[in-house]
């Protein structure tokens, strides 16, 4: 089984063998500013319909592959405007 996930700018989840995915974005204080469980929808750098400020954000990605195995990923991204 092969699982590939790529996070692109505008933070879209792209991959194959994926059944579902949840993407969460947090500010540096740990407040969730974005969440989606739609595998076709990514983060566009906005928060409450306004551009998020230039800063470091933490992302968390939970994926279930087509075999039912759970994969958790996390990291950070620097948003520059």
C-alpha positions, 0 to 999 in steps of 0.5 A, a space after each residue: 500500500 502506498 500513501 502520498 500526501 502533499 500540502 500545497 500553498 493555499 494548503 490543499 490536501 492532494 493524494 491518493 488512496 485517501 478515504 477521508 481527511 481532516 485539516 486543522 490550522 492553529 495560531 501560535 496560541 493554539 486557537 483553531 482558526 480553520 477546520 475542514 473535513 472536505 478533502 477537496 477544500 484547503 486553507 486559503 490563508 483567511 480567518 473569519 473572511 479576512 486575510 490572516 496576518 503574516 505569522 507562523 501557523 501550526 497545521 494538523 492533518 488526520 487521514 484515513 486511507 482506503 484500507 481504514 488505517 489512520 495517519 496523523 501528520 503535523 507541522 508548521 507553515 509560515 504565512 507571508 503577505 
